[in-house]
Amino acid sequence: MAGYKQIEPRFKKGQSGNPNGRPKLPDLKEAMAKILGEEKDGKIALEAILAGLRAKAVRGDVRAAELLFKYTYKQAIQEIDIKSNNKELKQWTLEYVDADKSK
């Protein structure tokens, strides 16, 4: 075609356009441990957060209480029988799954 000139390719054949690859992300667990381990007024951040959450739960904040129980105690397996007109419809089993152990 007239008017177009051939351009040199930017990379040689077989050469990666990104030889160092994607940059590594920081370790989230390490970063959280560092942040939650910072001390202020004689308490580490994690203790302060949990104390605040506990105070909210004691004042009646249901969501705060749920969070405390969810991450502190394992939930038991609970079976639920649903009946209508004395006929069993379904049986459900709810089971707690520990996210750390499922990996």
C-alpha positions in Angstrom: 0.0 0.0 0.0 1.2 3.4 -0.8 2.1 5.8 2.0 2.7 3.3 4.7 6.2 2.4 5.8 7.2 -0.8 7.7 7.9 -0.2 11.4 10.5 -2.2 13.4 8.9 -4.3 16.1 9.7 -3.2 19.6 10.8 -6.6 20.8 12.9 -9.3 19.2 11.2 -12.6 18.4 11.1 -14.8 21.6 11.9 -11.8 23.9 9.3 -10.9 26.6 7.9 -7.4 26.8 8.1 -7.6 30.6 11.2 -9.6 31.5 10.9 -8.9 35.2 7.3 -10.1 35.4 4.5 -8.7 37.4 5.6 -6.9 40.6 5.1 -8.9 43.8 2.4 -7.7 46.2 3.3 -7.2 49.9 2.4 -10.0 52.3 -1.0 -9.1 53.8 -0.7 -11.2 56.9 2.7 -9.7 57.7 1.3 -6.1 57.1 -1.7 -6.8 59.3 0.5 -8.3 62.1 2.7 -5.2 62.0 -0.3 -2.7 62.1 -2.2 -4.6 64.8 0.9 -5.1 66.9 1.6 -1.3 67.2 1.5 -0.2 70.8 -0.2 3.0 72.0 -1.1 3.9 75.6 0.2 0.5 76.8 -2.1 -1.5 74.5 -1.5 -3.0 71.1 -4.0 -2.0 68.4 -5.6 -5.5 68.4 -6.4 -5.3 72.1 -7.9 -1.8 71.7 -10.1 -3.0 68.8 -11.3 -6.0 70.7 -12.0 -3.9 73.8 -14.0 -1.5 71.8 -15.9 -4.3 70.1 -16.6 -5.9 73.5 -17.9 -2.6 74.9 -20.3 -2.2 71.9 -21.5 -5.8 72.4 -22.2 -5.2 76.1 -24.2 -2.1 75.3 -26.4 -4.2 73.1 -24.9 -3.9 69.6 -25.9 -7.3 68.1 -23.5 -7.1 65.2 -20.5 -6.5 67.5 -21.6 -9.5 69.6 -21.9 -11.7 66.5 -18.4 -10.7 65.4 -17.0 -11.6 68.8 -18.7 -15.0 68.9 -18.0 -15.8 65.3 -14.3 -15.3 65.5 -13.9 -16.5 69.1 -15.9 -19.7 69.4 -16.7 -22.4 67.0 -20.3 -22.7 66.1 -21.8 -26.1 66.7 -23.5 -28.2 64.1 -27.2 -27.4 64.2 -29.9 -29.5 62.6 -33.2 -28.0 61.8 -36.4 -29.9 61.0 -39.0 -28.0 59.1 -42.6 -29.4 59.4 -45.9 -28.3 57.9 -49.1 -30.0 59.0 -47.0 -32.6 60.8 -45.2 -33.6 57.6 -41.5 -33.2 57.4 -40.5 -31.0 54.5 -36.8 -30.7 54.6 -33.9 -31.3 57.0 -31.0 -28.9 57.0 -27.6 -29.1 58.6 -25.7 -26.0 59.3 -22.0 -26.5 60.0 -19.2 -24.1 60.9 -16.3 -24.1 58.5 -13.0 -22.8 59.8 -11.5 -20.7 57.0 -7.9 -21.1 58.2 -8.2 -24.9 58.3 -9.9 -25.2 54.9 -6.7 -24.1 53.0 
